Amino acid sequence: MKLRLLYHGHCFDGVASAATFTRFYKERIHPGAEVSYQGLLHRPGNLFDVGLLDGDENAIVDFKYAPSEKLTWWFDHHESAFLTPADETHFKNDKSGQKFLDFTRKSCTEFIADVARTQFGFDDTPLASLIHWAHIIDGALYESPAQCVELKEPALQLMQVIEADPDDKFVEQVIRELTVKPLDEVATSEEVQRRFQPILKQHLETLEAVRRKAVFANGVVQFDLVDEGYEGFNKFIPYYLFAEASYTVALTRGPQRTKISVGSNPWAPRPRTHNIAKICERYGGGGHAVVGAISLKPEEVEKGREVMKEIVAELSM
């Protein structure tokens, strides 16, 4: 029995969702299943190849819906869960009882564990720490910006490795370990810590780059890191540097895409008044009400800069 499991790649909640679903599936559905993994990334155009659904059973967790009869399990918690209205209709017509969406959930990991426990009799107690940290990380429920920028807790160090290490095979190894080992044991392992050290160095360099490049006005922090060559950044750095900010709009570029990241400050002195998912959807992106992103082609930097200006103007107070 082969289970093909597709998950939101290079994302702590995506990895934790994959580990949680794997443990649930092997305990309650098919104990002898052979599981193969594939991380999915948001890209312009088609998000993934339906040909990846090549298992006896196929699951997608923490990622958009695929309107394929080959998809047998699906869990998501994003407001932008469907590429088209037809995809949403396909989901609503599904009678399998194995596809679930709840965009009020802070993390997909927590959602999977709750459904598995209440509907399938799964004991999620051994995963309590993983579920707890996925809830904090994906829900941005940190004590302060300093907690998630200074990265003192092992779970946050593992988060940085998952997000920044390009080695998909290693991330798959992390998923497999998280299904059978406590989170702290995985996070403090010699290999995770070895990989974390250069990532920490780059994180601190990125912090300084944002400090140099960021402009704060009318409640919005904006910065463009394309020329600096950084593909990503810790999304809480802007609020660490600008406590009064309500929103962040940033531009980065990597080999696969030019990315506009849009976020809101969980500690903002003023309440959020915009739904970021809805804003990003207008440009082909999506996300949650509090955070989202838009993916363009790698060469579309100038288009990204124009979109960025429009969004900054919309969010400015």
Beta strands, then each sheet from edge to edge (+ up, - down):
strand 1: 2-8
strand 2: 34-40
strand 3: 57-61
strand 4: 73-76
strand 5: 99-101
strand 6: 215-217
strand 7: 220-224
strand 8: 247-253
strand 9: 258-264
strand 10: 286-287
strand 11: 291-296
sheet 1: 2+ 1+ 3+ 4+ 5+
sheet 2: 6+ 7- 8- 9+ 11- 10+
end
